[in-house]
Amino acid sequence: MRVIACASTLLKKNISANDDIERESLEGGLEFLGFLIFENKLKEVTPSIISKLKDANISTMMLTGKKIKRVIVKITKAIIH
């Protein structure tokens, strides 16, 4: 399961990507809104699609920011399924 905490605040001025603002000043004084809880399961069609790509000599790769152990589990399920 994935859990994301959600919060909000009103900004006193417009902020652009070029502004030099400390992260703490934006993240302080937030009002808690709740949690988002979800599970990101491997789709049933994934293994067959990967197989078709391999049969067509199309390279596949998985790009992720996840922990390596979770990635290995997902890849194993997709290939061996």
PyMOL commands that set and color helices and strands:
alter all, ss='L'
color gray80, all
select helices_A, chain A and resi 23-27+46-55+68-80
alter helices_A, ss='H'
color red, helices_A
select strands_A, chain A and resi 2-8+31-38
alter strands_A, ss='S'
color yellow, strands_A
deselect
rebuild
show_as cartoon
